[in-house]
């Protein structure tokens, strides 16, 4: 990262790439860094890589579109450092990064975080057993290396992603033992108030209906209203247990169980920077508060993409362009005529169906079983977190201090929302009042050797 870069973009997904190309078109020189070896983010991961035609067809036209976006980004002349992770961001925008085992830091005038989202943790008994993973992780294997499970899989959870992955898996010859759908009943009633507003985004809803028809024709074993899911086994998963709405307990043999309960914005960097956050009841998560241009409560720090609220790839691209225009304006550049209205119109179209999707698939609010591991790093169960909460009567940070929950390598990414949920129920408070962990550097694990060799002002390796 040389002195010519006043703007750092963290993340090379739809939002980061769109923002970078918009800034380059305005005559600015941003630097884009990303942890992955290729641009595209999660949604277009490895889209420029070679893969069998059957897999490419199964991933669908939305994924194929990513290859064109990535090629456009590659040809834009924007400076791009793959395999680079940001592990600390200081006020005043001193940014600390690592690449190829070497750490370095630079200063910049503006930072755009386009770090996307993560799957919501699904703590249930047995979820740490080998053979249990998330739907998103399974889809990454399909995208990056065309790998699918060789045994029929059980899929449990809620949301559009399980339906998409099941469709993709079946298209490449995979087998699904059953879909344990945890979506609460009454989705149509919840979505009805938003139906008129969603007309502009009907393409997304029609796509979802097409998926449903295809899965019905495929004879998918689809069990709705399922609860109390447990993975059983000794060395690895051997069976899955669940309860159906009639109260009956069922046990089925299983070798692979994939979990998913929606996605949440990646907020560790904005929490570390003490940005203002709001609680979203619709999405069951904290969302950084931003202005109309994507600027957070910290001047010069911008957000775009799902990190600013879950909305999907088209919205991420539009938010990226809007944030780029905001950064350019904030740095004193005039905006080209028509650029802002076009980006805002694209964002409005992309967001039109979101209230319906959020209403159809609300975040989980059922109890977490006492024996379920909540903090995978420190192997702490929900029962142990509840006991600490009753004993010490503190918030997430007090529980963190007493139990070490959230102090492991993931820095609370896999337990933060579960702790928030447990404490809110224990204390009879709202989840907004309960809050989240206080985030301390480093944001990502960094080796002592990297820290020891850190040289401020050194060029990136």
C-alpha positions in Angstrom: 0.0 0.0 0.0 1.8 3.1 -1.2 1.2 6.7 -0.2 -0.9 7.3 -3.3 -3.8 5.4 -1.7 -6.0 7.6 0.3 -8.8 5.1 0.4 -8.7 1.5 1.7 -11.5 -0.9 0.8 -11.6 -4.1 3.0 -13.4 -6.9 1.1 -13.5 -7.8 -2.6 -17.1 -9.0 -2.8 -19.9 -7.4 -4.8 -19.9 -4.2 -2.6 -16.1 -3.8 -2.5 -15.6 -4.4 -6.2 -18.4 -2.0 -7.1 -17.1 0.7 -4.8 -13.5 0.3 -6.1 -14.6 0.6 -9.7 -16.8 3.6 -9.0 -13.9 5.4 -7.2 -11.5 4.5 -10.1 -14.1 6.0 -12.5 -14.0 9.2 -10.5 -10.2 9.4 -10.9 -9.4 8.2 -7.3 -7.0 5.4 -6.5 -8.3 3.0 -3.8 -6.6 -0.1 -2.6 -8.7 -3.2 -2.1 -7.6 -5.9 0.3 -9.3 -9.3 0.8 -8.5 -12.4 2.8 -9.4 -14.7 -0.1 -7.1 -15.6 -3.0 -9.6 -14.4 -5.6 -12.2 -11.6 -5.7 -15.9 -12.3 -5.6 -16.7 -12.6 -1.9 -18.9 -15.4 -0.6 -21.6 -15.0 -3.2 -19.3 -15.2 -6.2 -16.5 -17.2 -4.5 -14.1 -18.8 -7.0 -16.4 -17.7 -9.9 -13.4 -17.2 -12.2 -12.0 -20.7 -11.5 -12.4 -23.8 -13.7 -15.1 -26.3 -12.8 -17.2 -29.0 -14.4 -20.0 -27.8 -16.6 -22.6 -29.6 -14.4 -21.4 -27.7 -11.3 -21.5 -24.4 -13.1 -25.0 -25.0 -14.4 -26.1 -26.1 -10.9 -24.7 -22.9 -9.3 -27.1 -21.0 -11.6 -27.1 -17.7 -13.6 -26.7 -15.5 -10.5 -23.4 -17.2 -9.7 -22.3 -17.1 -13.4 -22.9 -13.3 -13.4 -20.1 -13.1 -10.9 -17.4 -14.1 -13.4 -18.3 -11.0 -15.5 -18.1 -8.7 -12.4 -14.8 -10.2 -11.4 -13.4 -9.8 -14.9 -14.5 -6.2 -14.9 -12.8 -5.6 -11.6 -9.6 -7.3 -12.7 -9.5 -5.1 -15.8 -10.3 -1.8 -13.9 -6.7 -1.2 -12.9 -7.7 -0.9 -9.2 -4.8 -2.0 -6.9 -5.8 -5.2 -5.2 -4.0 -7.3 -2.6 -5.6 -10.8 -2.2 -4.7 -13.0 0.7 -4.5 -10.0 3.0 -6.3 -9.7 6.3 -6.9 -6.6 8.4 -6.4 -7.4 12.0 -6.5 -3.9 13.6 -8.0 -0.5 12.7 -7.2 2.5 14.9 -9.0 5.9 15.1 -7.4 8.2 12.5 -7.3 5.1 10.2 -3.9 3.6 10.9 -4.6 0.1 9.5 -2.7 -3.0 10.4 -2.6 -5.9 8.0 -0.8 -9.2 7.3 0.1 -10.9 4.0 2.3 -13.9 3.3 3.2 -14.1 7.0 4.4 -10.5 7.2 2.6 -7.7 9.0 2.6 -4.1 7.9 0.6 -0.9 8.6 -0.5 2.2 6.7 -2.5 5.3 7.1 -5.3 6.4 4.9 -7.9 9.1 4.9 -11.0 7.0 4.4 -11.9 3.3 5.0 -14.7 1.4 3.4 -15.6 -1.9 5.1 -17.2 -4.3 2.7 -16.6 -7.4 4.9 -20.1 -8.9 4.3 -21.9 -11.3 6.6 -21.4 -14.5 8.5 -23.8 -17.4 9.1 -25.6 -17.1 12.4 -24.3 -19.7 14.9 -26.7 -22.6 15.5 -25.7 -24.0 18.9 -27.5 -27.3 19.5 -26.4 -30.5 21.2 -23.8 -32.2 19.1 -23.1 -29.4 16.6 -19.4 -29.8 17.3 -19.3 -33.4 16.2 -17.4 -34.2 13.0 -20.0 -34.5 10.2 -21.9 -31.4 11.4 -21.2 -28.2 9.5 -23.1 -25.2 8.1 -24.9 -25.0 4.8 -22.6 -22.1 3.8 -19.5 -24.1 4.4 -20.9 -27.0 2.3 -21.7 -24.5 -0.5 -18.1 -23.1 -0.3 -16.8 -26.7 -1.0 -19.1 -27.0 -4.0 -18.0 -23.6 -5.4 -14.3 -23.9 -4.8 -13.6 -27.6 -5.5 -16.9 -29.1 -6.8 -17.1 -31.3 -3.7 -20.3 -32.7 -2.4 -21.0 -35.2 0.4 -20.9 -38.8 -0.8 -23.7 -39.8 1.6 -27.3 -38.4 1.8 -27.3 -35.3 4.0 -29.7 -33.9 6.5 -30.3 -30.2 6.3 -31.8 -28.3 9.3 -32.7 -24.7 9.7 -34.5 -21.9 7.9 -34.0 -19.3 5.2 -33.4 -19.1 1.4 -29.9 -20.6 1.5 -30.9 -24.2 2.5 -33.4 -24.2 -0.4 -30.8 -22.9 -2.8 -28.1 -25.4 -1.7 -30.5 -28.3 -1.8 -31.4 -27.4 -5.4 -27.7 -27.1 -6.3 -26.8 -30.4 -4.5 -29.5 -32.4 -6.3 -28.5 -30.9 -9.6 -25.0 -32.3 -9.3 -26.1 -35.7 -8.2 -26.1 -35.3 -4.4 -28.7 -36.8 -2.2 -30.7 -35.3 0.6 -32.0 -37.5 3.4 -34.4 -34.8 4.5 -34.9 -31.1 5.3 -35.8 -30.3 8.9 -37.4 -26.9 8.4 -37.5 -24.8 11.6 -39.3 -21.9 10.1 -42.2 -20.8 12.4 -45.7 -21.3 10.9 -47.7 -18.2 9.8 -45.2 -16.9 7.3 -47.9 -15.8 4.8 -49.6 -13.7 7.5 -46.3 -12.1 8.5 -45.4 -11.3 4.9 -48.8 -10.0 3.8 -48.4 -6.4 5.1 -45.2 -6.1 3.0 -46.7 -7.7 -0.2 -47.6 -4.4 -2.0 -44.2 -2.8 -1.4 -42.4 -6.0 -2.6 -44.0 -5.8 -6.0 -40.8 -4.0 -7.4 -38.7 -6.9 -6.1 -41.1 -9.6 -7.4 -38.2 -11.2 -9.4 -36.6 -12.5 -6.2 -39.9 -13.8 -4.9 -40.7 -15.5 -8.2 -37.3 -17.1 -8.1 -38.0 -18.5 -4.7 -41.3 -19.9 -5.8 -39.5 -21.6 -8.7 -37.1 -23.2 -6.3 -40.1 -24.5 -4.2 -41.7 -26.1 -7.3 -38.5 -27.8 -8.3 -37.9 -29.2 -4.9 -41.5 -30.6 -4.7 -41.0 -32.2 -8.1 -37.7 -33.7 -6.9 -39.6 -35.5 -4.1 -37.7 -33.8 -1.3 -38.6 -35.1 2.2 -39.5 -31.8 3.8 -40.5 -31.8 7.5 -41.9 -28.4 8.6 -42.2 -27.0 12.1 -39.4 -29.1 13.4 -37.8 -28.3 16.8 -35.4 -29.6 19.5 -32.8 -30.8 16.9 -29.8 -32.8 18.3 -26.9 -34.5 16.6 -25.9 -37.8 18.3 -22.7 -39.7 18.1 -19.4 -40.6 19.7 -16.5 -40.0 17.4 -18.7 -38.3 14.7 -22.4 -37.8 14.0 -24.4 -41.1 13.8 -28.0 -39.9 14.1 -30.1 -36.8 14.2 -33.0 -36.4 16.6 -35.9 -33.9 16.2 -39.4 -33.2 17.4 -42.3 -32.7 15.0 -45.3 -30.3 15.7 -47.4 -33.2 17.0 -44.9 -33.6 19.8 -43.4 -36.9 18.5 -39.7 -37.4 19.0 -37.9 -38.9 15.9 -34.4 -40.4 15.5 -32.9 -41.0 12.1 -29.4 -42.3 11.0 -27.2 -39.5 9.7 -23.6 -39.1 8.5 -23.8 -35.5 7.5 -25.9 -32.7 9.1 -25.9 -29.2 7.6 -27.2 -26.3 9.7 -28.4 -22.8 8.8 -30.4 -20.1 10.5 -29.8 -17.1 8.4 -26.8 -14.7 8.2 -25.8 -11.6 10.2 -23.6 -8.6 9.4 -19.9 -8.8 10.3 -19.7 -6.2 13.0 -16.4 -6.8 14.8 -14.5 -4.0 13.1 -17.3 -1.5 13.7 -17.7 -2.6 17.3 -13.9 -2.2 17.8 -14.1 1.3 16.4 -17.0 2.2 18.8 -19.4 2.9 16.0 -23.1 3.3 16.9 -25.2 0.1 16.3 -28.9 -0.5 16.2 -30.7 -3.7 17.0 -32.8 -5.2 14.1 -35.8 -7.2 15.3 -36.5 -8.3 11.7 -33.0 -9.8 11.3 -32.2 -10.6 14.9 -28.8 -8.9 15.0 -27.0 -5.6 15.6 -26.6 -3.4 12.5 -24.1 -0.5 12.3 -25.8 2.8 12.0 -24.9 4.6 8.8 -26.1 7.8 7.0 -27.5 8.0 3.5 -24.0 7.6 2.0 -23.0 4.6 4.2 -20.8 6.6 6.6 -20.8 5.3 10.2 -20.8 7.4 13.3 -17.0 7.6 12.9 -16.3 10.2 10.3 -14.5 8.8 7.3 -15.4 5.2 8.1 -17.9 3.8 5.6 -19.9 0.5 5.2 -21.3 -1.2 2.2 -22.8 -4.6 1.4 -24.3 -7.1 3.9 -22.1 -5.6 6.7 -24.6 -2.7 6.6 -27.6 -5.0 6.9 -28.5 -8.2 5.1 -29.8 -7.5 1.7 -28.0 -9.7 -1.0 -25.6 -9.1 -3.9 -27.6 -6.6 -6.0 -28.1 -4.4 -2.9 -24.5 -4.8 -2.0 -23.3 -3.5 -5.4 -25.6 -0.5 -5.2 -24.5 0.3 -1.6 -20.9 0.0 -2.8 -21.4 2.6 -5.5 -23.3 4.9 -3.1 -20.5 4.6 -0.5 -17.9 5.3 -3.2 -19.8 8.5 -4.2 -20.1 9.5 -0.6 -16.3 9.0 0.0 -15.5 11.0 -3.1 -17.8 13.8 -2.0 -16.4 13.7 1.5 -12.9 14.1 0.0 -13.9 17.1 -1.9 -14.7 15.7 -5.4 -17.7 16.6 -7.5 -20.0 13.8 -8.4 -20.9 13.1 -12.0 -24.5 14.1 -12.9 -26.9 11.2 -12.6 -24.6 8.8 -10.7 -26.3 9.1 -7.4 -29.9 8.8 -8.6 -29.1 5.7 -10.6 -27.4 4.0 -7.6 -30.2 4.8 -5.3 -32.8 3.6 -7.7 -30.9 0.3 -8.0 -30.7 0.0 -4.2 -34.5 0.6 -3.8 -35.2 -2.2 -6.4 -32.9 -4.6 -4.6 -34.3 -3.9 -1.2 -38.0 -4.1 -2.2 -38.4 -7.8 -1.4 -36.3 -7.8 1.7 -39.2 -7.1 4.2 -41.1 -10.1 2.8 -38.0 -12.4 3.1 -37.3 -11.2 6.7 -41.0 -11.9 7.6 -41.0 -15.3 6.1 -37.8 -16.4 7.8 -37.6 -14.7 11.3 -34.5 -15.2 13.4 -34.7 -18.1 15.9 -35.9 -17.4 19.4 -36.3 -20.8 21.0 -34.3 -21.9 24.1 -30.8 -23.2 23.7 -30.4 -26.5 25.5 -28.2 -26.5 28.6 -25.8 -29.2 27.2 -25.3 -27.4 23.9 -21.8 -26.0 23.5 -22.0 -22.2 23.0 -18.4 -21.1 23.0 -16.5 -23.6 20.8 -13.1 -22.1 21.5 -13.4 -22.5 25.3 -15.9 -25.4 25.2 -18.5 -23.7 27.4 -22.1 -24.9 27.4 -25.3 -22.8 27.5 -25.8 -24.2 31.0 -22.5 -22.9 32.2 -23.2 -19.5 30.6 -26.6 -19.4 32.4 -25.0 -20.3 35.7 -22.4 -17.5 35.4 -25.2 -15.1 34.5 -27.2 -16.0 37.6 -24.1 -15.9 39.8 -22.6 -12.6 38.7 -25.6 -10.7 37.2 -23.6 -9.0 34.6 -23.7 -8.3 30.9 -21.8 -10.1 28.1 -18.5 -8.5 29.0 -18.8 -9.6 32.7 -19.7 -13.2 31.6 -16.7 -13.0 29.2 -14.4 -12.1 32.1 -15.7 -14.8 34.4 -15.9 -17.7 31.9 -13.5 -16.7 29.1 -16.4 -17.1 26.7 -15.5 -15.0 23.6 -11.8 -14.9 24.3 -10.7 -17.6 21.8 -9.5 -17.3 18.2 -12.9 -16.5 16.8 -13.2 -13.4 19.2 -16.9 -14.1 19.9 -18.0 -14.6 16.3 -19.4 -18.0 17.1 -20.8 -17.3 20.5 -21.6 -13.6 20.7 -25.2 -13.7 19.6 -25.9 -16.9 21.6 -24.6 -15.2 24.8 -26.7 -12.2 24.0 -29.8 -14.5 23.6 -29.1 -16.4 26.8 -28.6 -13.3 28.9 -31.6 -11.5 27.5 -33.8 -14.4 28.5 -32.1 -14.8 31.9 -32.5 -11.2 32.9 -35.8 -10.5 31.2 -34.3 -7.7 29.0 -34.5 -7.0 25.3 -31.6 -8.2 23.2 -30.8 -4.6 22.3 -30.4 -3.8 26.0 -28.3 -6.9 26.6 -25.7 -5.8 24.1 -22.7 -7.6 22.6 -19.1 -8.3 23.6 -16.6 -5.4 23.7 -14.2 -6.2 20.9 -10.5 -5.9 21.5 -7.6 -6.1 19.0 -6.6 -8.1 17.1 -9.7 -8.6 15.1 -8.2 -11.7 13.5 -5.5 -14.1 14.9 -2.0 -12.8 14.2 1.3 -14.6 15.0 3.8 -13.2 17.4 6.4 -13.4 14.7 4.3 -11.1 12.5 4.0 -8.6 15.4 7.7 -8.8 16.2 8.6 -8.0 12.6 6.0 -5.3 12.1 7.4 -2.3 10.4 5.2 0.7 10.0 5.4 2.3 6.5 6.9 -0.8 4.9 5.4 -1.8 1.5 3.0 -4.7 1.4 4.8 -8.0 0.6 
